[in-house]
Amino acid sequence: MAPSGPGSARRRCRRVLYWIPVVFIGLLLGWSYYAYAVQLCIVSMENIGEQVVCLMAYHLLFAMFVWSYWKTIFTLPMNPSKEFHLSYADKELLEREPRGEAHQEVLRRAAKDLPIYTRTMSGAIRYCDRCQLIKPDRCHHCSVCDKCVLKMDHHCPWVNNCVGFSNYKFFLLFLAYSLLYCLFIAATDLQYFIRFWTNGLPDTQAKFHIMFLFFAAAMFSVSLSSLFGYHCWLVSKNKSTLEAFRSPVFRHGTDKNGFSLGFSKNMRQVFGDEKKYWLLPIFSSLGDGCSFPTCLVNQDVEQSPTPAGLNSAAKNHENHPFPAKPLRESQSHLLTDSQSWTDNSTNLGKGKAGMANPALTMENET
């Protein structure tokens, strides 16, 4: 049995503290259920029809809210597959050799068959010292979880989990249903809130629940609407929160819209092809989280899209072929669709050249 020292005790304490925001949301949700279903609908509403309609709509929103919140919390973040981990021999070489060409050669050999198109700001391979792996595109190391997370968006304290490839759809639905939940409560509670201030309600404890319920719902509606709107914008541009603050770097340089395929395809990449699953917290995102199609070009941005320019781009593409590992089929079909990769459908010729494999160099990044 491993001895438990001060370090392990601190880690256990941190794990407990990380659950405080989740417990707070759970308690607040439990109180809102009692305040709305019991004190407002059953005690304060006099019209039976209004009671039935409000309770049915409320329980539907409540169930979807809890379901999506649960899935966001307890869906484990996906980590890079074994092919991105260095072999034992490569790890020994990295530890034994001084920094320089030897390290570069090790990482070149390990990354030559991987679908990696992004680099660090200095143009190096995105390598994680902590996990000892080559980071896939859009993968980042979470300091809280202490692991690399595929398509990491951010670490959310309100769900005590990393929001990434495996649960980003659930997180969006959680924001959507929590916003609808708060808006519904505020809208149906408004008339009783007004009656509270005009002394139109009986002097019981229900009046205080009604008052605080409206204040809480209205306050959360404002904050949730801005957060949900922001993430809707991110989905429309195929960006993560991290990529919105620091644009991904490709072989030809930084490109803030490097992964954007156009609004329709960006939506399908997160929610999937089958629309019947879009509103349900069931995983339907496309791909494996390790590889993503891009719409980048190697052409000079100031060069006009002439036939000569397109030939130059095609030549560039031949000089830098794709890695041997193809995109997953559910991601690849996004590239074969008849629609444009980007919102500007006139630049079809430029899309093919941007997938060229970057010139691989090495630099540690954690």
Residue pairs with C-beta under 8 A, 6 or more apart in sequence:
18 144
18 157
18 160
19 160
21 157
21 158
21 160
22 73
22 158
22 159
22 160
25 69
25 158
28 216
29 65
29 66
32 185
32 213
32 216
32 217
33 62
34 209
35 209
35 210
35 212
35 213
36 58
36 185
36 189
36 213
37 55
37 58
37 59
39 205
39 206
39 209
39 210
39 213
40 188
40 189
40 192
40 206
40 209
40 210
40 213
41 51
41 54
41 55
41 58
42 51
43 204
43 206
44 192
44 201
44 206
44 210
45 51
45 54
54 188
57 184
58 184
58 185
58 188
61 177
61 180
61 181
61 184
62 181
64 173
64 177
64 281
65 174
65 177
65 178
65 180
65 181
67 281
68 170
68 173
68 174
68 176
68 177
68 281
69 159
69 174
69 178
70 281
71 167
71 170
71 174
71 281
72 156
72 159
72 161
72 163
72 167
72 170
72 171
72 174
72 281
73 159
73 160
73 161
74 161
75 161
75 166
75 167
75 170
75 283
76 166
77 142
77 145
77 147
77 149
77 150
77 152
77 161
77 162
77 164
77 165
77 166
77 167
78 149
78 150
78 164
78 165
78 166
78 289
79 131
79 147
79 148
79 149
79 150
80 131
80 133
80 135
80 136
80 139
80 148
80 150
80 290
81 288
81 290
83 114
83 325
84 114
84 133
84 134
84 135
84 136
84 290
85 131
85 132
85 133
86 94
86 106
86 110
86 132
86 133
86 134
87 110
90 106
90 109
90 110
91 132
93 102
93 106
94 103
94 106
97 103
97 106
103 362
104 360
104 361
104 362
106 362
107 125
107 127
107 134
107 360
107 362
108 360
108 362
110 134
111 125
111 134
111 360
112 323
112 324
112 360
113 323
113 324
113 325
114 134
114 136
114 323
114 325
115 136
115 137
115 290
115 291
115 322
115 323
115 325
115 326
115 327
116 125
116 126
116 134
116 136
116 137
116 323
116 357
116 358
116 360
117 137
117 250
117 251
117 294
117 296
117 355
117 356
117 357
117 358
118 126
118 137
118 138
118 248
118 249
118 250
118 258
118 358
119 125
119 126
119 249
119 250
119 251
119 358
119 360
119 361
120 126
120 249
120 363
120 365
121 249
122 363
123 249
123 358
123 359
123 361
124 361
124 362
124 363
124 365
125 134
125 360
125 361
125 362
125 363
126 134
126 135
126 139
126 365
127 133
127 134
127 135
127 362
127 363
127 364
127 365
128 134
128 135
128 141
128 148
128 365
128 366
129 364
129 366
130 141
130 146
130 148
130 366
131 141
131 147
131 148
133 148
135 141
135 148
135 365
136 150
136 289
136 290
136 291
137 248
137 290
137 291
137 292
138 150
138 151
138 152
138 240
138 243
138 248
138 259
138 292
139 148
139 149
139 150
139 151
139 152
139 289
139 290
140 148
140 149
140 152
140 242
141 147
141 148
141 149
141 366
142 148
142 149
142 152
142 155
142 162
144 155
144 162
145 155
145 162
149 162
149 164
149 165
150 164
150 165
150 166
150 289
150 290
151 164
151 165
151 168
151 240
151 289
151 292
152 162
152 163
152 164
152 240
152 242
153 163
153 164
153 168
153 171
153 234
153 240
153 241
153 242
154 162
154 163
154 240
154 241
154 242
155 161
155 162
155 163
156 162
156 163
156 171
159 171
159 174
161 167
163 171
164 289
165 285
165 287
165 289
166 283
166 289
168 270
168 285
169 270
169 271
169 281
169 283
169 284
169 285
170 281
170 283
171 231
172 228
172 231
172 232
172 235
172 270
173 279
173 280
173 281
174 281
175 224
175 227
175 228
175 231
176 228
178 220
178 224
179 221
179 224
179 225
179 228
182 216
182 217
182 218
182 220
182 221
182 224
183 217
183 221
185 213
185 214
185 217
186 214
186 217
186 218
186 221
189 210
189 213
189 214
189 217
190 214
192 201
192 210
192 214
193 210
193 211
193 214
194 200
195 201
196 207
196 210
196 211
201 207
201 210
234 240
234 241
234 244
235 266
235 267
235 270
236 263
236 266
236 267
237 257
237 260
237 266
238 257
238 259
238 260
238 261
238 266
238 269
239 256
239 259
239 260
243 256
243 259
247 254
247 255
247 256
247 258
248 254
248 255
248 256
248 258
248 259
250 258
250 294
250 296
250 354
250 358
251 298
251 320
251 356
251 357
251 358
251 359
252 296
252 297
252 298
252 354
255 296
257 295
257 342
258 294
258 295
258 296
258 354
259 292
259 293
259 294
259 295
260 266
260 295
260 342
260 343
261 269
261 293
261 295
261 334
261 341
261 342
262 339
262 340
262 341
262 342
262 343
263 343
264 339
265 334
265 337
265 339
265 341
268 286
268 334
269 285
269 286
269 287
269 292
269 331
269 334
270 285
271 277
271 278
271 284
271 285
272 278
272 284
272 285
272 286
273 284
273 286
273 330
274 284
277 284
278 284
286 328
286 330
286 331
286 334
287 327
287 328
287 330
287 331
288 328
288 331
291 325
291 327
291 328
291 331
292 327
292 331
293 327
293 331
293 332
293 334
293 335
293 341
293 355
294 354
294 355
295 341
295 342
295 351
295 354
296 353
296 354
296 355
297 313
297 347
297 350
297 351
297 353
297 354
298 313
298 316
298 317
298 320
298 353
298 354
298 356
299 305
299 309
299 312
299 313
299 350
299 353
300 309
303 309
305 346
305 347
305 349
305 350
310 349
310 350
313 349
313 350
313 352
313 353
314 349
314 352
314 353
316 353
316 356
317 352
317 353
317 355
317 356
319 356
320 356
320 357
320 358
320 359
321 356
321 357
322 355
322 356
322 357
323 357
326 332
327 335
335 341
339 345
340 347
340 348
341 348
341 351
342 351
